[in-house]
Amino acid sequence: MTKFKICGLTTCQEAEWVSEAQADYAGMVLFFPKSKRNISVTQAEKIIQHCRMR
């Protein structure tokens, strides 16, 4: 079975969309300031907390 990942999440809303799309994995870009999708550890923690609450 093929699995898919949606990467580059920057908001809780995007995390909800990933969940609705039933993606197998989700990813975030950290520690790479050149990327426009780069987020801070604090932002990543907020997204993870939001996902756990759902």
PQR file of N, CA, C, O and H, with PARSE charges and radii, in Angstrom:
ATOM      1  N   MET A   1       0.830  -1.169   0.000 -0.4000 1.5000
ATOM      2  CA  MET A   1       0.000   0.000   0.000 -0.0000 2.0000
ATOM      3  C   MET A   1       0.888   1.251   0.000  0.5500 1.7000
ATOM      4  O   MET A   1       1.868   1.322   0.741 -0.5500 1.4000
ATOM      5  N   THR A   2       0.545   2.209  -0.814 -0.4000 1.5000
ATOM      6  CA  THR A   2       1.281   3.459  -0.900 -0.0000 2.0000
ATOM      7  C   THR A   2       0.863   4.381   0.234  0.5500 1.7000
ATOM      8  O   THR A   2      -0.324   4.513   0.535 -0.5500 1.4000
ATOM      9  H   THR A   2      -0.251   2.152  -1.416  0.4000 1.0000
ATOM     10  N   LYS A   3       1.831   5.007   0.850 -0.4000 1.5000
ATOM     11  CA  LYS A   3       1.568   5.980   1.903 -0.0000 2.0000
ATOM     12  C   LYS A   3       2.017   7.335   1.406  0.5500 1.7000
ATOM     13  O   LYS A   3       2.901   7.436   0.554 -0.5500 1.4000
ATOM     14  H   LYS A   3       2.795   4.899   0.605  0.4000 1.0000
ATOM     15  N   PHE A   4       1.392   8.395   1.952 -0.4000 1.5000
ATOM     16  CA  PHE A   4       1.830   9.716   1.515 -0.0000 2.0000
ATOM     17  C   PHE A   4       1.981  10.676   2.693  0.5500 1.7000
ATOM     18  O   PHE A   4       1.352  10.529   3.741 -0.5500 1.4000
ATOM     19  H   PHE A   4       0.675   8.312   2.643  0.4000 1.0000
ATOM     20  N   LYS A   5       2.844  11.663   2.468 -0.4000 1.5000
ATOM     21  CA  LYS A   5       3.180  12.664   3.474 -0.0000 2.0000
ATOM     22  C   LYS A   5       2.929  14.047   2.900  0.5500 1.7000
ATOM     23  O   LYS A   5       3.240  14.319   1.740 -0.5500 1.4000
ATOM     24  H   LYS A   5       3.354  11.783   1.617  0.4000 1.0000
ATOM     25  N   ILE A   6       2.370  14.902   3.716 -0.4000 1.5000
ATOM     26  CA  ILE A   6       2.225  16.302   3.351 -0.0000 2.0000
ATOM     27  C   ILE A   6       3.179  17.072   4.258  0.5500 1.7000
ATOM     28  O   ILE A   6       3.096  16.987   5.484 -0.5500 1.4000
ATOM     29  H   ILE A   6       2.118  14.681   4.658  0.4000 1.0000
ATOM     30  N   CYS A   7       4.073  17.815   3.647 -0.4000 1.5000
ATOM     31  CA  CYS A   7       5.132  18.470   4.405 -0.0000 2.0000
ATOM     32  C   CYS A   7       5.038  19.984   4.262  0.5500 1.7000
ATOM     33  O   CYS A   7       4.406  20.502   3.341 -0.5500 1.4000
ATOM     34  H   CYS A   7       4.141  17.884   2.652  0.4000 1.0000
ATOM     35  N   GLY A   8       5.674  20.670   5.184 -0.4000 1.5000
ATOM     36  CA  GLY A   8       5.736  22.116   5.129 -0.0000 2.0000
ATOM     37  C   GLY A   8       4.606  22.803   5.872  0.5500 1.7000
ATOM     38  O   GLY A   8       4.258  23.942   5.559 -0.5500 1.4000
ATOM     39  H   GLY A   8       6.187  20.249   5.932  0.4000 1.0000
ATOM     40  N   LEU A   9       4.022  22.115   6.865 -0.4000 1.5000
ATOM     41  CA  LEU A   9       2.935  22.721   7.622 -0.0000 2.0000
ATOM     42  C   LEU A   9       3.434  23.952   8.364  0.5500 1.7000
ATOM     43  O   LEU A   9       4.542  23.962   8.901 -0.5500 1.4000
ATOM     44  H   LEU A   9       4.304  21.189   7.119  0.4000 1.0000
ATOM     45  N   THR A  10       2.601  24.991   8.387 -0.4000 1.5000
ATOM     46  CA  THR A  10       2.966  26.206   9.107 -0.0000 2.0000
ATOM     47  C   THR A  10       1.875  26.671  10.062  0.5500 1.7000
ATOM     48  O   THR A  10       2.113  27.556  10.884 -0.5500 1.4000
ATOM     49  H   THR A  10       1.701  24.982   7.951  0.4000 1.0000
ATOM     50  N   THR A  11       0.682  26.087   9.965 -0.4000 1.5000
ATOM     51  CA  THR A  11      -0.435  26.516  10.810 -0.0000 2.0000
ATOM     52  C   THR A  11      -1.248  25.320  11.294  0.5500 1.7000
ATOM     53  O   THR A  11      -1.161  24.222  10.745 -0.5500 1.4000
ATOM     54  H   THR A  11       0.489  25.368   9.297  0.4000 1.0000
ATOM     55  N   CYS A  12      -2.037  25.562  12.330 -0.4000 1.5000
ATOM     56  CA  CYS A  12      -2.953  24.528  12.827 -0.0000 2.0000
ATOM     57  C   CYS A  12      -4.003  24.196  11.771  0.5500 1.7000
ATOM     58  O   CYS A  12      -4.413  23.043  11.639 -0.5500 1.4000
ATOM     59  H   CYS A  12      -2.107  26.455  12.776  0.4000 1.0000
ATOM     60  N   GLN A  13      -4.434  25.197  11.027 -0.4000 1.5000
ATOM     61  CA  GLN A  13      -5.422  24.973   9.961 -0.0000 2.0000
ATOM     62  C   GLN A  13      -4.873  23.997   8.919  0.5500 1.7000
ATOM     63  O   GLN A  13      -5.596  23.113   8.460 -0.5500 1.4000
ATOM     64  H   GLN A  13      -4.102  26.134  11.135  0.4000 1.0000
ATOM     65  N   GLU A  14      -3.634  24.146   8.552 -0.4000 1.5000
ATOM     66  CA  GLU A  14      -3.027  23.214   7.594 -0.0000 2.0000
ATOM     67  C   GLU A  14      -2.969  21.804   8.178  0.5500 1.7000
ATOM     68  O   GLU A  14      -3.164  20.825   7.459 -0.5500 1.4000
ATOM     69  H   GLU A  14      -3.047  24.864   8.925  0.4000 1.0000
ATOM     70  N   ALA A  15      -2.703  21.702   9.464 -0.4000 1.5000
ATOM     71  CA  ALA A  15      -2.686  20.393  10.118 -0.0000 2.0000
ATOM     72  C   ALA A  15      -4.068  19.742  10.051  0.5500 1.7000
ATOM     73  O   ALA A  15      -4.175  18.529   9.871 -0.5500 1.4000
ATOM     74  H   ALA A  15      -2.544  22.498  10.048  0.4000 1.0000
ATOM     75  N   GLU A  16      -5.113  20.533  10.195 -0.4000 1.5000
ATOM     76  CA  GLU A  16      -6.472  20.010  10.082 -0.0000 2.0000
ATOM     77  C   GLU A  16      -6.733  19.498   8.665  0.5500 1.7000
ATOM     78  O   GLU A  16      -7.354  18.450   8.485 -0.5500 1.4000
ATOM     79  H   GLU A  16      -5.027  21.519  10.342  0.4000 1.0000
ATOM     80  N   TRP A  17      -6.264  20.230   7.672 -0.4000 1.5000
ATOM     81  CA  TRP A  17      -6.442  19.801   6.283 -0.0000 2.0000
ATOM     82  C   TRP A  17      -5.721  18.478   6.023  0.5500 1.7000
ATOM     83  O   TRP A  17      -6.238  17.608   5.322 -0.5500 1.4000
ATOM     84  H   TRP A  17      -5.759  21.081   7.819  0.4000 1.0000
ATOM     85  N   VAL A  18      -4.529  18.334   6.590 -0.4000 1.5000
ATOM     86  CA  VAL A  18      -3.776  17.089   6.437 -0.0000 2.0000
ATOM     87  C   VAL A  18      -4.563  15.928   7.039  0.5500 1.7000
ATOM     88  O   VAL A  18      -4.628  14.841   6.464 -0.5500 1.4000
ATOM     89  H   VAL A  18      -4.108  19.041   7.160  0.4000 1.0000
ATOM     90  N   SER A  19      -5.150  16.170   8.188 -0.4000 1.5000
ATOM     91  CA  SER A  19      -5.956  15.145   8.845 -0.0000 2.0000
ATOM     92  C   SER A  19      -7.171  14.784   7.992  0.5500 1.7000
ATOM     93  O   SER A  19      -7.484  13.607   7.814 -0.5500 1.4000
ATOM     94  H   SER A  19      -5.097  17.053   8.655  0.4000 1.0000
ATOM     95  N   GLU A  20      -7.848  15.797   7.472 -0.4000 1.5000
ATOM     96  CA  GLU A  20      -9.019  15.560   6.620 -0.0000 2.0000
ATOM     97  C   GLU A  20      -8.641  14.801   5.351  0.5500 1.7000
ATOM     98  O   GLU A  20      -9.425  14.000   4.844 -0.5500 1.4000
ATOM     99  H   GLU A  20      -7.594  16.753   7.617  0.4000 1.0000
ATOM    100  N   ALA A  21      -7.449  15.054   4.848 -0.4000 1.5000
ATOM    101  CA  ALA A  21      -6.979  14.372   3.637 -0.0000 2.0000
ATOM    102  C   ALA A  21      -6.520  12.943   3.931  0.5500 1.7000
ATOM    103  O   ALA A  21      -6.215  12.178   3.016 -0.5500 1.4000
ATOM    104  H   ALA A  21      -6.811  15.705   5.260  0.4000 1.0000
ATOM    105  N   GLN A  22      -6.477  12.598   5.212 -0.4000 1.5000
ATOM    106  CA  GLN A  22      -6.065  11.275   5.674 -0.0000 2.0000
ATOM    107  C   GLN A  22      -4.642  10.918   5.236  0.5500 1.7000
ATOM    108  O   GLN A  22      -4.356   9.791   4.833 -0.5500 1.4000
ATOM    109  H   GLN A  22      -6.725  13.219   5.955  0.4000 1.0000
ATOM    110  N   ALA A  23      -3.766  11.913   5.329 -0.4000 1.5000
ATOM    111  CA  ALA A  23      -2.355  11.655   5.020 -0.0000 2.0000
ATOM    112  C   ALA A  23      -1.777  10.730   6.083  0.5500 1.7000
ATOM    113  O   ALA A  23      -2.194  10.760   7.241 -0.5500 1.4000
ATOM    114  H   ALA A  23      -3.998  12.829   5.656  0.4000 1.0000
ATOM    115  N   ASP A  24      -0.823   9.917   5.680 -0.4000 1.5000
ATOM    116  CA  ASP A  24      -0.180   8.997   6.617 -0.0000 2.0000
ATOM    117  C   ASP A  24       0.839   9.707   7.499  0.5500 1.7000
ATOM    118  O   ASP A  24       1.072   9.309   8.640 -0.5500 1.4000
ATOM    119  H   ASP A  24      -0.484   9.893   4.740  0.4000 1.0000
ATOM    120  N   TYR A  25       1.435  10.747   6.967 -0.4000 1.5000
ATOM    121  CA  TYR A  25       2.459  11.494   7.688 -0.0000 2.0000
ATOM    122  C   TYR A  25       2.305  12.981   7.399  0.5500 1.7000
ATOM    123  O   TYR A  25       1.759  13.379   6.370 -0.5500 1.4000
ATOM    124  H   TYR A  25       1.245  11.070   6.040  0.4000 1.0000
ATOM    125  N   ALA A  26       2.795  13.788   8.325 -0.4000 1.5000
ATOM    126  CA  ALA A  26       2.826  15.239   8.133 -0.0000 2.0000
ATOM    127  C   ALA A  26       4.197  15.731   8.579  0.5500 1.7000
ATOM    128  O   ALA A  26       4.821  15.143   9.463 -0.5500 1.4000
ATOM    129  H   ALA A  26       3.239  13.465   9.161  0.4000 1.0000
ATOM    130  N   GLY A  27       4.648  16.787   7.977 -0.4000 1.5000
ATOM    131  CA  GLY A  27       5.965  17.286   8.338 -0.0000 2.0000
ATOM    132  C   GLY A  27       6.011  18.799   8.397  0.5500 1.7000
ATOM    133  O   GLY A  27       5.164  19.498   7.841 -0.5500 1.4000
ATOM    134  H   GLY A  27       4.141  17.264   7.259  0.4000 1.0000
ATOM    135  N   MET A  28       7.030  19.278   9.089 -0.4000 1.5000
ATOM    136  CA  MET A  28       7.268  20.709   9.220 -0.0000 2.0000
ATOM    137  C   MET A  28       8.741  20.982   8.936  0.5500 1.7000
ATOM    138  O   MET A  28       9.591  20.114   9.129 -0.5500 1.4000
ATOM    139  H   MET A  28       7.718  18.711   9.540  0.4000 1.0000
ATOM    140  N   VAL A  29       9.028  22.180   8.483 -0.4000 1.5000
ATOM    141  CA  VAL A  29      10.406  22.577   8.199 -0.0000 2.0000
ATOM    142  C   VAL A  29      10.911  23.402   9.379  0.5500 1.7000
ATOM    143  O   VAL A  29      10.369  24.462   9.692 -0.5500 1.4000
ATOM    144  H   VAL A  29       8.337  22.885   8.326  0.4000 1.0000
ATOM    145  N   LEU A  30      11.948  22.900  10.020 -0.4000 1.5000
ATOM    146  CA  LEU A  30      12.564  23.610  11.135 -0.0000 2.0000
ATOM    147  C   LEU A  30      14.063  23.738  10.870  0.5500 1.7000
ATOM    148  O   LEU A  30      14.656  22.901  10.189 -0.5500 1.4000
ATOM    149  H   LEU A  30      12.388  22.039   9.765  0.4000 1.0000
ATOM    150  N   PHE A  31      14.651  24.767  11.402 -0.4000 1.5000
ATOM    151  CA  PHE A  31      16.104  24.968  11.341 -0.0000 2.0000
ATOM    152  C   PHE A  31      16.637  25.144   9.916  0.5500 1.7000
ATOM    153  O   PHE A  31      17.794  24.826   9.640 -0.5500 1.4000
ATOM    154  H   PHE A  31      14.169  25.447  11.955  0.4000 1.0000
ATOM    155  N   PHE A  32      15.787  25.655   9.009 -0.4000 1.5000
ATOM    156  CA  PHE A  32      16.237  25.926   7.644 -0.0000 2.0000
ATOM    157  C   PHE A  32      15.671  27.284   7.231  0.5500 1.7000
ATOM    158  O   PHE A  32      14.699  27.352   6.479 -0.5500 1.4000
ATOM    159  H   PHE A  32      14.848  25.913   9.233  0.4000 1.0000
ATOM    160  N   PRO A  33      16.282  28.366   7.723 -0.5600 1.5000
ATOM    161  CA  PRO A  33      15.745  29.722   7.519  0.2800 2.0000
ATOM    162  C   PRO A  33      15.547  30.141   6.061  0.5500 1.7000
ATOM    163  O   PRO A  33      14.744  31.033   5.787 -0.5500 1.4000
ATOM    164  N   LYS A  34      16.248  29.526   5.135 -0.4000 1.5000
ATOM    165  CA  LYS A  34      16.096  29.887   3.725 -0.0000 2.0000
ATOM    166  C   LYS A  34      14.735  29.489   3.172  0.5500 1.7000
ATOM    167  O   LYS A  34      14.296  30.042   2.163 -0.5500 1.4000
ATOM    168  H   LYS A  34      16.900  28.801   5.358  0.4000 1.0000
ATOM    169  N   SER A  35      14.060  28.540   3.814 -0.4000 1.5000
ATOM    170  CA  SER A  35      12.762  28.077   3.332 -0.0000 2.0000
ATOM    171  C   SER A  35      11.653  29.018   3.765  0.5500 1.7000
ATOM    172  O   SER A  35      11.615  29.459   4.914 -0.5500 1.4000
ATOM    173  H   SER A  35      14.417  28.091   4.633  0.4000 1.0000
ATOM    174  N   LYS A  36      10.749  29.324   2.841 -0.4000 1.5000
ATOM    175  CA  LYS A  36       9.607  30.166   3.210 -0.0000 2.0000
ATOM    176  C   LYS A  36       8.632  29.399   4.103  0.5500 1.7000
ATOM    177  O   LYS A  36       7.746  30.011   4.700 -0.5500 1.4000
ATOM    178  H   LYS A  36      10.779  28.966   1.908  0.4000 1.0000
ATOM    179  N   ARG A  37       8.773  28.082   4.209 -0.4000 1.5000
ATOM    180  CA  ARG A  37       7.916  27.252   5.064 -0.0000 2.0000
ATOM    181  C   ARG A  37       8.554  26.994   6.431  0.5500 1.7000
ATOM    182  O   ARG A  37       7.972  26.292   7.258 -0.5500 1.4000
ATOM    183  H   ARG A  37       9.493  27.585   3.725  0.4000 1.0000
ATOM    184  N   ASN A  38       9.726  27.546   6.675 -0.4000 1.5000
ATOM    185  CA  ASN A  38      10.431  27.360   7.942 -0.0000 2.0000
ATOM    186  C   ASN A  38       9.611  27.951   9.093  0.5500 1.7000
ATOM    187  O   ASN A  38       9.092  29.061   8.983 -0.5500 1.4000
ATOM    188  H   ASN A  38      10.199  28.116   6.003  0.4000 1.0000
ATOM    189  N   ILE A  39       9.498  27.203  10.196 -0.4000 1.5000
ATOM    190  CA  ILE A  39       8.802  27.693  11.378 -0.0000 2.0000
ATOM    191  C   ILE A  39       9.686  27.490  12.607  0.5500 1.7000
ATOM    192  O   ILE A  39      10.664  26.742  12.573 -0.5500 1.4000
ATOM    193  H   ILE A  39       9.920  26.301  10.286  0.4000 1.0000
ATOM    194  N   SER A  40       9.325  28.163  13.675 -0.4000 1.5000
ATOM    195  CA  SER A  40      10.080  28.032  14.917 -0.0000 2.0000
ATOM    196  C   SER A  40       9.647  26.775  15.669  0.5500 1.7000
ATOM    197  O   SER A  40       8.610  26.183  15.371 -0.5500 1.4000
ATOM    198  H   SER A  40       8.531  28.770  13.703  0.4000 1.0000
ATOM    199  N   VAL A  41      10.448  26.387  16.632 -0.4000 1.5000
ATOM    200  CA  VAL A  41      10.106  25.242  17.471 -0.0000 2.0000
ATOM    201  C   VAL A  41       8.803  25.525  18.220  0.5500 1.7000
ATOM    202  O   VAL A  41       7.980  24.627  18.397 -0.5500 1.4000
ATOM    203  H   VAL A  41      11.291  26.868  16.874  0.4000 1.0000
ATOM    204  N   THR A  42       8.617  26.759  18.653 -0.4000 1.5000
ATOM    205  CA  THR A  42       7.391  27.138  19.363 -0.0000 2.0000
ATOM    206  C   THR A  42       6.167  26.956  18.470  0.5500 1.7000
ATOM    207  O   THR A  42       5.146  26.433  18.915 -0.5500 1.4000
ATOM    208  H   THR A  42       9.286  27.489  18.509  0.4000 1.0000
ATOM    209  N   GLN A  43       6.264  27.384  17.218 -0.4000 1.5000
ATOM    210  CA  GLN A  43       5.155  27.199  16.282 -0.0000 2.0000
ATOM    211  C   GLN A  43       4.882  25.715  16.063  0.5500 1.7000
ATOM    212  O   GLN A  43       3.725  25.298  16.023 -0.5500 1.4000
ATOM    213  H   GLN A  43       7.093  27.809  16.857  0.4000 1.0000
ATOM    214  N   ALA A  44       5.924  24.924  15.924 -0.4000 1.5000
ATOM    215  CA  ALA A  44       5.761  23.476  15.729 -0.0000 2.0000
ATOM    216  C   ALA A  44       5.070  22.850  16.934  0.5500 1.7000
ATOM    217  O   ALA A  44       4.200  21.994  16.776 -0.5500 1.4000
ATOM    218  H   ALA A  44       6.865  25.263  15.957  0.4000 1.0000
ATOM    219  N   GLU A  45       5.451  23.269  18.128 -0.4000 1.5000
ATOM    220  CA  GLU A  45       4.819  22.746  19.339 -0.0000 2.0000
ATOM    221  C   GLU A  45       3.331  23.072  19.375  0.5500 1.7000
ATOM    222  O   GLU A  45       2.523  22.237  19.781 -0.5500 1.4000
ATOM    223  H   GLU A  45       6.158  23.965  18.256  0.4000 1.0000
ATOM    224  N   LYS A  46       2.963  24.282  18.954 -0.4000 1.5000
ATOM    225  CA  LYS A  46       1.547  24.671  18.915 -0.0000 2.0000
ATOM    226  C   LYS A  46       0.763  23.789  17.955  0.5500 1.7000
ATOM    227  O   LYS A  46      -0.350  23.362  18.264 -0.5500 1.4000
ATOM    228  H   LYS A  46       3.619  24.961  18.624  0.4000 1.0000
ATOM    229  N   ILE A  47       1.342  23.516  16.793 -0.4000 1.5000
ATOM    230  CA  ILE A  47       0.674  22.669  15.801 -0.0000 2.0000
ATOM    231  C   ILE A  47       0.509  21.257  16.355  0.5500 1.7000
ATOM    232  O   ILE A  47      -0.560  20.660  16.220 -0.5500 1.4000
ATOM    233  H   ILE A  47       2.246  23.863  16.542  0.4000 1.0000
ATOM    234  N   ILE A  48       1.544  20.726  16.969 -0.4000 1.5000
ATOM    235  CA  ILE A  48       1.488  19.373  17.535 -0.0000 2.0000
ATOM    236  C   ILE A  48       0.437  19.310  18.641  0.5500 1.7000
ATOM    237  O   ILE A  48      -0.356  18.370  18.687 -0.5500 1.4000
ATOM    238  H   ILE A  48       2.411  21.211  17.078  0.4000 1.0000
ATOM    239  N   GLN A  49       0.425  20.308  19.538 -0.4000 1.5000
ATOM    240  CA  GLN A  49      -0.574  20.345  20.612 -0.0000 2.0000
ATOM    241  C   GLN A  49      -1.978  20.379  20.036  0.5500 1.7000
ATOM    242  O   GLN A  49      -2.868  19.680  20.520 -0.5500 1.4000
ATOM    243  H   GLN A  49       1.070  21.071  19.501  0.4000 1.0000
ATOM    244  N   HIS A  50      -2.179  21.182  19.013 -0.4000 1.5000
ATOM    245  CA  HIS A  50      -3.490  21.303  18.369 -0.0000 2.0000
ATOM    246  C   HIS A  50      -3.934  19.952  17.819  0.5500 1.7000
ATOM    247  O   HIS A  50      -5.098  19.574  17.947 -0.5500 1.4000
ATOM    248  H   HIS A  50      -1.456  21.750  18.619  0.4000 1.0000
ATOM    249  N   CYS A  51      -3.011  19.235  17.212 -0.4000 1.5000
ATOM    250  CA  CYS A  51      -3.335  17.919  16.635 -0.0000 2.0000
ATOM    251  C   CYS A  51      -3.701  16.920  17.730  0.5500 1.7000
ATOM    252  O   CYS A  51      -4.603  16.103  17.547 -0.5500 1.4000
ATOM    253  H   CYS A  51      -2.065  19.542  17.108  0.4000 1.0000
ATOM    254  N   ARG A  52      -3.018  16.978  18.847 -0.4000 1.5000
ATOM    255  CA  ARG A  52      -3.289  16.064  19.953 -0.0000 2.0000
ATOM    256  C   ARG A  52      -4.655  16.299  20.560  0.5500 1.7000
ATOM    257  O   ARG A  52      -5.292  15.367  21.052 -0.5500 1.4000
ATOM    258  H   ARG A  52      -2.285  17.642  18.996  0.4000 1.0000
ATOM    259  N   MET A  53      -5.111  17.549  20.527 -0.4000 1.5000
ATOM    260  CA  MET A  53      -6.403  17.899  21.117 -0.0000 2.0000
ATOM    261  C   MET A  53      -7.571  17.432  20.271  0.5500 1.7000
ATOM    262  O   MET A  53      -8.696  17.357  20.766 -0.5500 1.4000
ATOM    263  H   MET A  53      -4.594  18.306  20.127  0.4000 1.0000
ATOM    264  N   ARG A  54      -7.337  17.123  19.036 -0.4000 1.5000
ATOM    265  CA  ARG A  54      -8.417  16.732  18.121 -0.0000 2.0000
ATOM    266  C   ARG A  54      -8.694  15.281  18.217  0.5500 1.7000
ATOM    267  O   ARG A  54      -9.573  14.772  17.520 -0.5500 1.4000
ATOM    268  H   ARG A  54      -6.423  17.184  18.635  0.4000 1.0000
TER
END
